[in-house]
């Protein structure tokens, strides 16, 4: 009996010891990566968040918070959902189908709903080539000829198979890929990133025996990496960026790498402020520690077990043409040792129709880890290269048509015009707004972000005032800032942008704003940074916003 009791106590001690060791190991790792001060702040923030969540769940506070949030969602609904009885609205299929003329009229009504004037260069990103007749014409022609096509059936639509292969080849060539490089088209930058993360996760599991893969991601990297972490069970090791250069902190990247790391991430450029990470040094770390490097163009290069990923979705058809257009550049593509994958959005500065991107790998082996195959399905052998099964061949045809129509000369010319527009905006901010605004880092491509250096100036108020004037700039956080991704329509609108920015800054400094005067940018991002549970409240509002997208007026 005593022996049994002793064994129970032994097992109990072993279990408690194992749990304590696990927690202490995690704590030690956090301290090693982020330092003592940051780790203490994180613990305090975590406790504060839990305490506030508990407090706000109490009946007398929960109702008040729910009322505030529901009021915000109601306001969002009133702004987003068009309730105009003259617009076509269908809650169910028409009993009798409408004739072609009626459908055309309804489409015209929906196209003419008042909107932010991207045509006048007043929108950051979104539409990259403007109302270019030639580009629209070739897209419409491609859509018309291949509207029923589906690359899932290459024997039925051989032209689509050929065009998809050529699109991938053209983009690989732009990024100076090695001879054995490979890739696929995808539905956009998010899917390209998801597939890169999936490939590295599968590689680490199948070839390295890693059961809990991790990826090291700068805090400025695209949110799609967090999405991949959520979808695929990859632990996200988020590392800070240098506050001045806005590049990933190599010291923290190095500390975050361990035996479970399956990929490093770099951006060329990042979305929040348009700066390019030090991809040469990131590639060197990937090689040294034998992990992958992905960049958000996406850059990929394989040597032994090393791999790193470059996200160049936003850099797309700007970064590869900077040098030819006469601008300074930095190494970012497959020529960088250690880069194993790159994502590139053809539907941004490649001007292809929306829903078009390319994920590239340094060799075919890497690409194979994103494939899915089920050889024993009762419906026959099933295999797909990307997340989707059926895909719109018309998009592939439209992408091929635009790439071949614009060509290198067109993209070099476009790059020159767009980057010069960004430079004009940046120079004006640096010279005319020194007491109020500061550019973040030293962007190379099409994006410039600026923050307030005047404690009395709320940058989000500037954004809301610009919105009143019909502009739509992107709000970014940590630190609070605005950014504009310059496009072809921006080129002709720089003077308009700068004069409106001057008006907005002057108004924000001279006017007194009460609660009732707050715009949506101030309200949303103010809530997000107000308390430890601010992000939870914003999450609730963001999900409510998504619900609003599916409301029929």
Secondary structure, 3 states (H helix, E strand, C coil): CHHHHHHHHHHHHHHHHHHHHHHHHHHHHHHHHHCHHHHHHHHHHHHHHHHHHHHHCCHHHHHHHHHHHHHHHHHHHHHHCCCCCCCCCCCCCCCCCCCHHHHHHHHHHHHCCCCCCHHHCCECCCCCCCCCHHHHHHHHHHHHHHCCCECCCCCCCHHHHHHHHHHHHHHHHHCCCCCCCEEEEECCHHHHHHHHHHHHHHHHHHHHCCCCCEEEEECCCCCHHHHHHHHHCCEEEEECECCCCCCECHHHHHHHCCCCEEEEEEECCCCCCCCCCCHHHHHHHHHHHCCEEEEEECECCCECCECEEEEECCCHHHHCCCCCCCCCCCCCCCCCCCCCEEEECCCCCCCCCCCCEEEEECCHHHHHCCCEEECCCCCCCEEECCCCCCCEHHHHHHHHHHHHHHHHHHHHHHHHHHHHHHHHHHHHHHHHCCCCEEECCCCCCCEEEEEECCCCCCHHHHHHHHHHCCCECEEECCCCEEEEECCHHHHCCHHHHHHHHHHHHHHHHHCCCCHHHCCHHHHHHHHHHHCCCHHHHHHHHHHHHHHHCCCCC
